[in-house]
Amino acid sequence: MDESWVNYAERIGADLHLELSGPGGRRAALIRSLREAVRGGRLAPGTRLPPYRSLAADLGVARNTVADAYAELVAEGWLTARQGSGTRVAMGVPPTPLRQWGRAEPLRHAARVPRKAPPRARGPRHDLRQGTPDASSFPRAAWLASYRRALQQAPNEVFGPGDPAGRVELREALTEYLARARGVRTEPGRIVICSGFAHALRLLFGQDGGGDGGGGGVLRGPLAVEAYGLGFHRELLAAAGVRTVPLPLDEHGARIERLGRERAVLLTPAHQFPTGGPLDPARRAAVVDWPRARGGVIVEDDYDGEFRYDRKPVGAVQGLDPERVIFVGSVSKSLSPAVRLGWMVLPERYVDDVLAVKGEREAWASVLDQLSLADFISRGSYDRHVRRMRQRYRSRRDRLAAALAAHAPHVEVTGVAAGLHAVLRLPPGTERSTVKAATWQGVALDGLAEFRHPDTDMAARDGLVVGYATPSEHAYGAALEALCGVLPPGE
């Protein structure tokens, strides 16, 4: 039987011959043949490919063979996949000149072909970095409906200078939502809208509030932080002249008893980043006692507070003492980092100072986006989206755990009861080489050492921080296969 396929002209606009012979089996041959068709110009940028079910039937191969081939080529940047638009040849993939394929094409024809811009540098084939949600899952239709309602119903004042506290509609919606979903005790007058957690840190500790205020920040260091956390936040604080003091971690969270004379402490009590796990209940009570005794304040980063899978909801520490905790949240993980909106729930004594730093006019957060988010929350669309994504991410987490159990049972998986990432514990001395091997194989992920505070006295741990939210659904299986392929072997 001739292992080839002639695609119907009415499907993609031109006859296409794909060879399914050669080393590596049918999947590898199909990937190779499609690459050559794109590279050779037989499949022009933007060409829509047949659904994988149709192609599988025509080729006489399993559906998974075609689906995996499409996913591989999407990950490599040859194809793009978008719901409602199908799988298409990526824009900007330059064809190889016909002369390289042995055809005697006259050089004069080259002048008739428009010159294409040089292709952009491709990213990793498989993105397993932490910190970003599945971009393909953004609720476009529901968000657009909220945006239209917000725009149609907006009073004229919306199109003037913005209130630095944020639109009252959003602050009212957040008051109800945070009380119900996170156990936060507040009122609209104690919420200040910002563009995300990093913006909140700039407002609280200085550097640059981003508005027309005088800067300088509201809080002063030294600031206690968890021994493992985002280096970007430490760099931001260092640029503002704030010294950070690391708190060791164990299986119960931050070692609160190690707090000293610091003026504030920054914690991720709902789900410690990146090691995982909530702050132990006894330590939650102890950390609230600390600012009462020393006149300090807790800055609570509600990291992954909405995504929990195998445990009961953990309420915000802020609910234990609203006058000694600054609660900070955003929609960057639950919705999208493209929606530049976050919030600070402040003790009453800090509200005026934060607004003074922010300035007299809103300079960061779009007022129309604020109104859209207010409508999105009030109509229940935000709750529905979070529930849907919670189910999806839990399924991805389970697939990750199953793949590791099957192919790398010696690798311990931790921190997976909540959040959008897992920590893979590696044998001592293997983290650096594993990250390097992953890079060579086109797998983007983070080593645990990248998050370690340089001044901590905690023993270093070898591990990987693997995000399972970023890849699209059709690319996730190939990403897991690639991950398992770079892990160090067991003893």
Disulfide bonds with the S-S distance in Angstrom:
none
